[in-house]
């Protein structure tokens, strides 16, 4: 007889009808369970044997659900959720110069960033996003909001040459952002990127400083690049080269580069991104809404460029919804390439999970349901009548499901969304503050007190 083995105590077991771990690729597990302890995945195993090996303090049976790794939003401006719908139906530079930058100069403050980011965090969590890569002002206020919601955030040390309510010049932005990083280094849910806004708002000398800091501090560089044809024409006029070539000459390209948008690329630039090991943050909905263009995602993937997905901000998208971004990315890739097999559903899911995690250097922690990793995951109910019939759960997820099917979300093992609702009693207060901001932006009312 085999000796009995005592079951190991764990915090919780989650049973699911299906599990897609993302690692290994193209795998769908049926009737499996996740054992979670101290915020980490201990095991992924058949449900029938889970209780033989583990004794959970809590157990949740999700018999109609698919468990997936938490989605990683590789590019957003979270606080700009307060500007949702504020400036629609305009091209990028008019949108920035006539509406967004003037509004920010009047209203952006730590309170604005805290409230806008907190609203964004709960919206993202509601859609299964457990980590976001942010580029905005007052990162300490964004960090406070992310920690209040229990969400994982990679915060940008945002850099411009021109002054704002946050900084006076590039050196001031860098000094303040790096000081915030030093203050928050012990927070397990918070990481940082260097985030120069764009080639047209940052000078060569500043880029050289950022390249040195990225190397010294081992930080990714998160930057808008080749978003519009006007950006490229301006660079040729001012610098004599296209923006990506300018960044190459200044030492910015490499595995730490997160090139946001990357819409207008020639073949040589696609090959350059691949040869340098760069990442691209593809934002399909924002690109469509601003009519910036159709990013050559099929060519990027064919060359081996690593691509993740971003929502951009709610001011240029109106939703922070990576389930929608997966669908749009897959459909636009097919349209742009003329190949219906371009960017299949499994690959779109990889881009929204492990692809984003790798770009941020967080793949040892998140991006897949692998024992030892943090328990960042969400449950998607796939038995709703409007999703039937279902032949492939990943096809259902990418092409049919929406965030209304997201029922539960965990970050580091802690439940943040339960039965489709935030695990937080302060949502009504946040909505009241959001209404005050809306009034101020609309008719100039006073900012809410801190």
N, C-alpha and C positions, 0 to 999 in steps of 0.2 A: 504493500500500500504506500502511496505517496504521502509524505507528511503534509498536514494542513499548513497553509501559509496565511498568516494573519493579514487581513485587509489593511491597506495603508489609509490613514485618515487624510482627507483632502477637504478643502473649503467647499467645493461644489462640483457636481457633475451635470453637464448639459447633454441631454439626449436629443438627437435630431433624425428626421427621416432621411436627409441627405447632408453630406458635408463635402465641400470643395476646399481642400487645404491650400491650393495654388502651388505648393511644393509637395510632391512632384507635380509637374505640369500635366494638364489634361486628365486629371483623375477626379472621379465623382464616387464618393463612398456612400453606401446606403446603410441605414440603421447603425450609425456610429455615435460615439459619445466623446466629449472632451472632459477630461479631468483637470481641474484648475486648483492651484494652491498658491497662496501668497502672491496672487496677481499673475502667475505664470502657468503656461500649459504644461501639465505633467505628462499627459498621455492622450493619444487619439486612438481609440480602439473600438471594436464591435460592442454595441450596446449589450448584447447578450452576456458578455463577460466582464463588463465594467464593474459590476458590484461584487464580482468574485475577487477583484484586486484592490478595490477602493471602497472606503467607507466615507461618504460625503456628509458634510454638515447640512448641505442643501442640495436638492436635486430638482431639475426642471426638465420636463418632458415636452418637446416641441415636435409633435408627431406629424405636423403638416408643413414643416419648415425646412429651409436650407440654411445651414451655417456657413458663413463666409468670413475671411479676414476683414478687419476694418478697412474701409476705403481711405486712401491717402490723397488729399487734395493738394497737388503739387504747386499750385499757384493761386493765391487769392489776395485780396485787400479786405480783410474781414470787417474792419470798422466801417467801410463804405456801404455796408448793409443799410445804414441810415440814409443813404442816398439812392436807395432802390427806386427806380422810376423817376428820378429827379431830372435826368437829361437823356431822353430816349431819341432814337432815330436821327443820329448825327454821326458824321465821320470822326475818327479818333482825335485829330488835332483841334478841330472846332469844339468837340465834346470836352477836351481837356481845357483849352484856353478860354472858352466862353462860359462854361458852366462849372466844371469840376474844380479847377484850381481856384477860381474866385470864391466858390462856396467853402472850400477847405480853408482859404486864408481868413475867412470870417468866423468859421465855426469850430475848426479842429482844436481839440484840447484833450487833456487826459480823460476828462469825463466823457467826451464824445467817443474817444477810442474805446474806453472801457465798456460803455453801453452798446455801441455798435458791434464790438467784437463779441460780447456776451450774447447778443441776439443772433449773430452769425454762428456762434458755437452750437447753440441749441438747434438752429436750423440744420446745420451740418450733421449733428448727431442724429437728428430725426431721420436723415437719409442714409445712415450707416457709415458716415465719414467719422473716423476716430482720430485723424491727424491732419493738420493743415500747415502749409508753408506760407507764411504771411510776409507781406511787404507793405509797411505803413509806418506812420509816425508814432511816437510815444510807446515803444515796445514794452515798457514796464506796465503800462495800463492794459495792453493786450495780454500780457502774461497773467495779470491778475484775473482777467475775465476767463482765460483758458483754464486756469487752476480752479476758479469758482465752479465752472461747468464740469470739471474733471476730464477735460479733453487734452490730447497731446498736441503740442504746437512747436513748429520750427519758426522762430521769429527772425525777421530780417533786421540787420543793422543797415537801415535804409540810408542812402546817400544821394544828395543833390548838390549842385553848386550854388543854387539860389536859396535865399532865406525862407523860412516858414515859421509857424508858431513853435515848432519843435527845435529847429537849429538855425544857426546864422550862416554857416558855410560848410563845405565838405568836411573839414577837420573837426568842426563842432559835432556834426552828425556822427562821425566815426567815434569820437571820444565818448559821446553820450551812449551810443549803442553798445560799445564795448564795455562800458561801465555797467550797463544793465546786464550784459552777459556775465560779467564777473559776479554780480550780486546773485544771479539765479543759477549759477553753475551746479548747485546741489539739488536742484529740482529735477526729479527723474522724468517728468512729463514735458520738460522744456529743453529745446536745443536752439541753435542759432545758425544763421547763414549771413554772409556778407551780401548786401542787396543794393548795389548801385542801380539806380532806377532804369537808365537806358543810355545808349551811346550819345544821344542828343542832349542829355542833361548832365553829363559827367565829363570832366576834362581829362586829358591824357595823364597829367601828373597825379590826379586822384586815382585813376585806374592803376597806375604803377604802384601806388601805395597799397591799393586793395589786393593786387596780385601778391605782394610781399606778405601782407597780413594773412591771406588765404593759405599760403605755404607755411608760415610760422605757426598759425593756430589750427591748421587742418580743418578749415571751414569751407563749405560749398560757397560758390558765387552764383547768386540768383539774380538774373537780369533780363529785362525785355530786350529782344533783339530781332531785327528783320521782321517787324510787325506790319509795316506798311511800305508801299513803294516810295512815298514821300520821304520816309526816314532814310532810305538808301540814296535817293537823289540828293538829300541834304548832306549826307556824309561824303558823297563824291565831290560835291561842291566845296565843302569846308576842309576835308582831310585828304582828298584825292584818291580814296579807296572806299570800298564798301564796309559797312560796320563790322562784319565778322572778321575781315582781314585786319582792320584796325585793332580789334581785340586780340587777334593772334599776335600781332607785332608787339603789343603791350604785355604779353605773357599771361593773358586771362584764360586761354583755352586749355582744357585738360579734363580729367575725370571728375573734377569738382565743379565744372561748369553746368549750370541749369539754364539753358537758353529758352526763355519764355516766348511762345508764339512761333518763331522761326517759320513764318509763312512764306516769305519770298526768298527762296534759295535756288541758286543754280546748281548744276551737277557737281562742280568743283567744291562748292560749299558743303553740300551733303557729304561728299567724301571726306572733307576736312573735319566735320563734326565726328564722323565715324573714326577716322584715324587718330583723333585726339581723345577719344573715349568720352566725349561730351554727352550730356543728357538733354533732352528736349521736354519742356512742359507744354503739352498740346492743349489748347483751350478752344475747342471747336465752336461752342455756342457763342462765346464772345467774339470770335473771329467772324462769324456769320452776322451777328447783330451790328457790329461796327463796319461791316463790309470790307474787312481788312484783306480778305482773300482766303484761298483754299490751301492749307498747309500740305506739302507733299509727303504725307505720312507713309504712304506705300513705299516711296523711294527711300525714305529714312530707315524704315524697318528692313528693307531689302539690303541696305548697306550695312546693317548691324548697329545703327544708332539706337541708343536706349531711350525709350519714350515713356513718359508718364502723363497723367491727365490732370488738368486744373480747371477750375470753374471761372477763374478771374473773379473780380469783385461783383457784388450784386448791382452796382451802378452800370455795369456794361454787360450784364447777363440777366439779371433779375432773379436768378435762382442759384443757390449754392447746392448743386444736386449732381453728384458724380454718377448716379445711375443714368441720368439723362445724358451726361457727357459721354459715357461709354457707348450709348446708342448712337449719338450724333457722330462720334469719332469713327465708329465702324461703318456707318452709312456714307459719310463723306469720303472716307478712304476708298470705298468701292466706286463712288461716283468719280472721284479724281483720277483713279487709276484705270477705270473702265474694266475692272476685274472684280466680279462678285465674290471671289474667294479672298480678296485682300482684307486683312484685319478681321479674322473670324472671332466669334464671341469669346472663346477662351483667351485669345490674345488681348482683347479689349479689357477683360477682367484682370489679366496680369498687369497691364498698364496702370489700372486704377488701384492696384494693391502693391505688389512687390516692385513694380517699376518705379512708383513714386518713392517707396521706402529706400530703394537702392540709390536713387538720386540724392536723397538726403543723408546717406550714410547710416540709415537706421535699419537696414535689412537684418542685422543680427538680432534686432528686437521685435520688429513688426513686419507686416506684409504677407505673412503666410501663417497657417495654423500648424506650427511645427513645435514638438515638445522642446521646452527650454525657452521659447519666446514668450514675450508678454501676451497676456490674454486680451488682445484687442480684436473684437469680432462683432458680427451682427447676425440677426436671424431675419430671414425673408420668408413670409408666408406665401406659398406657391399654390395653394388650393382654392384661392378666390375664383369665383366663377368666370370672371372676365379674362383669366389667364389660361382657361382650358380650351382644348386638351393640351397636355404638356408631354412632349417626347424627349426633350433635352433640357435639363434644369438650367444650364448655362445660357442656352438660347432664350429660355423664358426670362432669365434675369436681365440679359442685355437688351433684348428686343421687345419685351412685353411688360415687365414689372416696373413699378415706380416706387417712390419712397413711401407711398401710402401702404405698401405691403411690408415695410420694415416694422417689426414689432418689438424687438429687444436689441439693445446695443450695450456692449461692455468695453471699458477702457481699463487696461491693467487689472482685469478681473472684476471691476466694480460696475454694477449695473447703472447705466445713465439714462436709458430709455426703456420703459416697461409698458407693454401693451400699447405702444405707439405714443406714449406720453412721457414728458421729461420727469426724471426723478428729482424734482426740485420744487419747493413751495414758493419760490420767489418770482415765478414767471409773470404773474399778474402785475407785480410791481415793475418788472422790466418793460412790459407792454405799456404801462402808464408813462414811463420815462420816454419810451419810443415815440409816443404821441406828442409829448412836449417838444422833442427834437423836430418832429414833423412840423409842428406849428412854428417853431423858430425858423426853420429853413424856408417855410412858406411865407410867413408874414413878419418875421423879425422879432418874435417873442424872446424873452430872456432864457438863457441856458439854465437847465436844472442845476440845483446845488449839488456839490460833491458829497 
